[in-house]
Amino acid sequence: MWEELIDVLGKICLAYDGLTKLGEKKRDALVLVDMSGLSKLLDEEQIIAAKIEALEIQRKNILQELSKNNIAISDATKAEDFYRNAPTRAIENRLVTLHKTLTKNVNAAMKIRDNNQVLAQGALDAVRYHLNRLSGAAVQPTYGKAGGIVTHQKKFDYQA
């Protein structure tokens, strides 16, 4: 079981590393406003996210199975403390190393995600600005309380 956990953690690390690399490509597509490239990257991102979700379920099941043998283990037990129950020091060290790598990869992916959200919001603001300039309307990025979008006078029939 411990070897399975090592294998699953390694796969999760690789998946998050791939997600990070994909996020960097996504940033470039957002900066260049390459919508077709961005669409392809979003499809790839969904595949990786589904893979991570499946691996996380697998990891959770392995951890539950391993924790059945140890009464001292609870939901609040930290990963490093759990890894101390490994049968050998080599397995424990490998798990701790994978855990640190996973933490680093997840943090990198989250940082890139946050940066990309800022870029995406900036791109949407630019699109809204140009649509407003073309139509002469001031459209806000939020909906009204009653669910209405925005009312404004049409100056011409332009379908964006």
WOLINJO-V731559 format. One record per residue. RES is the residue in one letter. PHI is phi in radians with two decimals (none if undefined). D_CENTER is the distance of its C-alpha to the mean C-alpha in Angstrom with 1 decimal. Layout:
res=RES phi=PHI d_center=D_CENTER
res=RES phi=PHI d_center=D_CENTER
This chain:
res=M phi=none d_center=27.8
res=W phi=-1.11 d_center=26.8
res=E phi=-1.16 d_center=26.5
res=E phi=-1.10 d_center=24.2
res=L phi=-1.10 d_center=21.9
res=I phi=-1.05 d_center=22.1
res=D phi=-1.09 d_center=21.3
res=V phi=-1.15 d_center=18.2
res=L phi=-1.08 d_center=16.8
res=G phi=-1.09 d_center=17.6
res=K phi=-1.17 d_center=15.8
res=I phi=-1.15 d_center=12.6
res=C phi=-1.02 d_center=13.1
res=L phi=-1.11 d_center=13.7
res=A phi=-1.13 d_center=10.7
res=Y phi=-1.19 d_center=8.4
res=D phi=-1.11 d_center=11.2
res=G phi=-1.11 d_center=11.0
res=L phi=-1.13 d_center=7.3
res=T phi=-1.12 d_center=8.8
res=K phi=-1.10 d_center=11.8
res=L phi=-1.13 d_center=10.4
res=G phi=-1.08 d_center=8.9
res=E phi=-1.16 d_center=12.5
res=K phi=-1.13 d_center=14.0
res=K phi=-1.11 d_center=12.2
res=R phi=-1.03 d_center=13.6
res=D phi=-1.08 d_center=17.0
res=A phi=-1.14 d_center=16.9
res=L phi=-1.18 d_center=16.3
res=V phi=-1.14 d_center=19.1
res=L phi=-1.47 d_center=21.4
res=V phi=0.92 d_center=20.6
res=D phi=-1.59 d_center=20.5
res=M phi=-1.22 d_center=19.5
res=S phi=-1.21 d_center=20.4
res=G phi=-1.13 d_center=18.4
res=L phi=-1.11 d_center=15.4
res=S phi=-1.08 d_center=16.0
res=K phi=-1.12 d_center=16.1
res=L phi=-1.15 d_center=12.9
res=L phi=-1.15 d_center=11.2
res=D phi=-1.13 d_center=13.1
res=E phi=-1.10 d_center=12.1
res=E phi=-1.10 d_center=8.4
res=Q phi=-1.12 d_center=9.5
res=I phi=-1.12 d_center=11.6
res=I phi=-1.15 d_center=9.3
res=A phi=-1.09 d_center=7.1
res=A phi=-1.15 d_center=10.7
res=K phi=-1.13 d_center=11.9
res=I phi=-1.09 d_center=9.6
res=E phi=-1.05 d_center=10.7
res=A phi=-1.13 d_center=14.3
res=L phi=-1.16 d_center=14.3
res=E phi=-1.16 d_center=13.4
res=I phi=-1.12 d_center=16.2
res=Q phi=-1.08 d_center=18.4
res=R phi=-1.07 d_center=17.8
res=K phi=-1.08 d_center=18.6
res=N phi=-1.12 d_center=21.7
res=I phi=-1.12 d_center=22.9
res=L phi=-1.09 d_center=22.6
res=Q phi=-1.12 d_center=24.5
res=E phi=-1.15 d_center=27.1
res=L phi=-1.20 d_center=27.6
res=S phi=-1.36 d_center=27.9
res=K phi=-1.08 d_center=30.7
res=N phi=-1.45 d_center=33.1
res=N phi=-2.21 d_center=32.6
res=I phi=-1.21 d_center=33.7
res=A phi=-1.27 d_center=32.6
res=I phi=-1.47 d_center=28.9
res=S phi=-2.35 d_center=27.2
res=D phi=-1.12 d_center=23.8
res=A phi=-1.51 d_center=24.1
res=T phi=-1.18 d_center=24.7
res=K phi=-1.32 d_center=22.5
res=A phi=-1.03 d_center=21.2
res=E phi=-1.06 d_center=23.7
res=D phi=-1.20 d_center=26.5
res=F phi=-1.13 d_center=25.7
res=Y phi=-1.13 d_center=25.8
res=R phi=-1.14 d_center=29.3
res=N phi=-1.48 d_center=30.4
res=A phi=-1.06 d_center=29.8
res=P phi=-1.16 d_center=33.1
res=T phi=-2.30 d_center=33.4
res=R phi=-1.14 d_center=32.6
res=A phi=-1.11 d_center=31.0
res=I phi=-1.15 d_center=28.5
res=E phi=-1.04 d_center=27.7
res=N phi=-1.10 d_center=27.3
res=R phi=-1.13 d_center=25.0
res=L phi=-1.12 d_center=22.8
res=V phi=-1.12 d_center=22.7
res=T phi=-1.10 d_center=21.9
res=L phi=-1.09 d_center=19.0
res=H phi=-1.09 d_center=17.7
res=K phi=-1.13 d_center=18.1
res=T phi=-1.11 d_center=16.4
res=L phi=-1.08 d_center=13.4
res=T phi=-1.05 d_center=13.3
res=K phi=-1.11 d_center=13.6
res=N phi=-1.16 d_center=10.9
res=V phi=-1.13 d_center=8.3
res=N phi=-1.09 d_center=10.0
res=A phi=-1.12 d_center=10.1
res=A phi=-1.12 d_center=6.5
res=M phi=-1.19 d_center=6.3
res=K phi=-1.12 d_center=9.6
res=I phi=-1.14 d_center=9.0
res=R phi=-1.03 d_center=6.4
res=D phi=-1.10 d_center=9.3
res=N phi=-1.11 d_center=11.9
res=N phi=-1.17 d_center=10.9
res=Q phi=-1.12 d_center=11.1
res=V phi=-1.12 d_center=14.5
res=L phi=-1.12 d_center=15.5
res=A phi=-1.12 d_center=14.8
res=Q phi=-1.11 d_center=16.7
res=G phi=-1.10 d_center=19.4
res=A phi=-1.14 d_center=19.7
res=L phi=-1.14 d_center=20.1
res=D phi=-1.09 d_center=22.6
res=A phi=-1.14 d_center=24.5
res=V phi=-1.10 d_center=24.7
res=R phi=-1.07 d_center=26.0
res=Y phi=-1.05 d_center=28.4
res=H phi=-1.21 d_center=29.9
res=L phi=-1.14 d_center=30.2
res=N phi=-1.10 d_center=31.9
res=R phi=-1.14 d_center=34.1
res=L phi=-1.19 d_center=35.1
res=S phi=-1.65 d_center=35.9
res=G phi=1.34 d_center=37.2
res=A phi=-1.92 d_center=35.1
res=A phi=-1.97 d_center=32.9
res=V phi=-1.80 d_center=29.8
res=Q phi=-1.59 d_center=27.5
res=P phi=-1.40 d_center=23.8
res=T phi=-2.15 d_center=24.4
res=Y phi=-1.62 d_center=26.4
res=G phi=-1.34 d_center=29.7
res=K phi=-1.09 d_center=30.5
res=A phi=-1.50 d_center=32.3
res=G phi=1.59 d_center=29.5
res=G phi=-1.23 d_center=31.4
res=I phi=-1.52 d_center=29.6
res=V phi=-2.69 d_center=32.0
res=T phi=-1.89 d_center=35.6
res=H phi=-2.72 d_center=37.1
res=Q phi=-1.41 d_center=40.0
res=K phi=-1.44 d_center=39.5
res=K phi=-1.66 d_center=41.3
res=F phi=-2.79 d_center=40.8
res=D phi=-1.58 d_center=39.4
res=Y phi=-2.19 d_center=36.2
res=Q phi=-1.76 d_center=33.4
res=A phi=-1.41 d_center=30.1
